[in-house]
Amino acid sequence: MGIGAANSAAPQGRTFVIAAIRDPTATYAPVLLALGAHSDTYTTYGGGPGTIGVHGWPDPAVFGVASSDGCIRVPADALHTLTTSHGGSPIPAGTTVLIR
């Protein structure tokens, strides 16, 4: 998994899944799991609030590297599991997430 860079780390602690957002035009992942955590660095990001999310990333070189703007990047197979393991649906809103 890829994590936030030192100057934009995801806030550590417990949070939860807010929603699964499907975007077929996104180049980095077809689904983003929005979390209840917000960036300590960005008050806005991508036109919305600085919400932290879990999403895929097309380049595996980012996994194991602190390089994102605060989101948690996962391999495509992990994202697929997270977004289809509940009868073809994403993990439900309210699911607890622990960021370390």
Residue pairs with C-beta under 8 A, 6 or more apart in sequence:
1 63
1 64
1 72
1 73
1 74
1 75
1 78
2 57
2 62
2 63
2 64
2 65
2 66
2 67
2 68
2 72
2 73
2 74
3 9
3 10
3 65
3 66
3 67
3 68
3 72
3 73
4 10
4 66
4 68
4 69
4 70
4 71
4 72
5 66
5 67
5 68
5 69
6 66
7 41
8 39
8 41
8 42
8 68
8 69
8 70
9 40
9 41
9 66
9 70
10 37
10 39
10 52
10 70
10 71
10 72
10 99
11 37
11 38
11 39
11 40
11 52
11 99
12 99
12 100
13 37
13 98
13 99
14 96
14 97
14 98
14 99
15 35
15 36
15 37
15 52
15 96
15 97
15 98
15 99
16 35
16 36
16 93
16 94
16 95
16 96
16 97
17 33
17 34
17 35
17 36
17 90
17 91
17 92
17 93
17 94
17 95
17 97
18 34
18 35
18 36
18 51
18 93
19 33
19 34
19 93
20 31
20 32
20 33
20 34
20 83
20 89
20 90
20 91
20 93
21 31
21 32
21 33
21 34
21 53
22 30
22 31
23 29
23 30
23 31
23 32
24 30
26 32
26 55
27 58
28 55
28 56
28 57
28 58
28 73
29 55
29 56
29 57
29 76
29 79
30 56
31 55
31 56
31 79
31 83
31 90
32 53
32 54
32 55
33 53
33 54
33 55
33 82
33 83
33 90
33 91
34 51
34 53
35 51
35 52
35 53
35 54
35 97
37 51
37 52
37 99
38 49
38 50
38 51
38 52
39 45
39 50
39 51
39 52
39 69
39 70
41 50
41 69
41 70
42 50
42 69
42 70
43 49
43 50
44 50
45 51
45 69
45 70
50 70
52 70
52 71
52 72
52 99
53 71
53 72
54 71
54 72
54 74
54 79
54 82
54 97
55 71
55 72
55 73
55 74
55 79
56 73
56 74
56 75
56 76
56 78
56 79
57 63
57 73
57 74
57 75
60 75
62 68
62 73
63 73
63 74
63 75
72 99
74 82
82 90
82 91
83 89
83 90
83 91
84 90
85 91
86 92
